[in-house]
Amino acid sequence: MIKKGSLILTVLIALVVVTSCGRAVSPVALKHLAEGQKLYGLMQYEDAIKEFNEAVKSQPSFSLAYLGIGKCLAETGRFDDGSRSQERRNHVRDRPGLHRKGAG
């Protein structure tokens, strides 16, 4: 079971990382990221993927959501899909302000 302090720390780190890059993160995307992290900690990977995908839908340039998807896919043995998610993460992370349709 994930500790509440760990979840809060993860969300705070996400806020610092994202805002330090000059990009605003929507509250909806952050909510889904936090829920995805919680589910990941509970080893509910499929439900976590759904939450991370909702974060991406809300904000296609949210690289931390792609990281969460990739971690979940790797945990479920879908390494090729996880690798593609990491490639998308690197793509949006390297291009500040990227908001393209279909990035997720």
N, C-alpha and C positions, 0 to 999 in steps of 0.2 A: 504494500500500500504506500502511495506517495505521501510524503509529509507536507503539511500545509505550508510550512516555511520554505520548503524547497520549491513548491509551485510559485509562491509569491516572489522568491528570488529570481526564478526563471523569467517571470513576466517583467520584473523590474529590469533585468539585464536586457531583455528584448526591447523594452522602451528606450533604454539608454543607447543601445546599438543603433536602433532605427532612427531615433531623433538626432543622434550625433552625425548621421549621414545626411542630414538636411531634408529628410523625407518625413512627412507627417503620416502617422498610421491611424487608420480609422478605428474608432472604438469597437465597431462590429468585428473587424479583423482580429483585434486583440482579444475580444471575448472568445472567439472561436479558437485562437491559438492557445489560450489558457485552458479551455475545455479539452482540446486535443492533447495538451501536455498531461493533464490530469488522467485522461483515459490511457495514454501511453504508459504512465506510471502504474496503472492498474492492469497492464498487459491486455487491454481491450483494443487491439491494434486496428481492427476494421472500423470500429466506431471512432477511433482517433483519426483515421484517414478521412472519414467523412467531415469531421470538424476542421481539419487542416484544409481540406478542399473548399469548405465554406469560407475560410479565411482568404484563400486565394481568389475565390469568386468575388469577395468583397474588395480585395486589393491585390490585383494580379502581380504587382511588383514586390510583394511581401516575402522576401527570401526565407525568412525563418519558418514560414508555413511549408515551403518546399522541403526544407531540412526535416521537418517533422514527418512529412509524407515519406521521404526517403528512409528515415529511420524505421518507420512502421513497416514499410515494404521489405526492408532487409530482415526485420524480425520475423516476418511471415515467410521468408525464403524466396521472395520475389526480387532477386538481386538485380535482374536486368531492368525491371521497372523502377527499382530504387535508384539505380545508376542514372536513368533518364531524369528522374526527379532532381537529383543532385546537379545534373547538367543544366536544367532549367534554373535551379537556384543560383548557380554560378553566373548564368546569363543575366538574370535580373539584378543580381548583386553588383555586377561589374558595370551596369548601366543605370546610374541614378535617374530616377524619374520615369523609368520605362513603365508604361501602362498600355500594353498591347492586348488586344482581344485574343483569347485563345492561348495565353501564356501558361495556363494551368490546365 
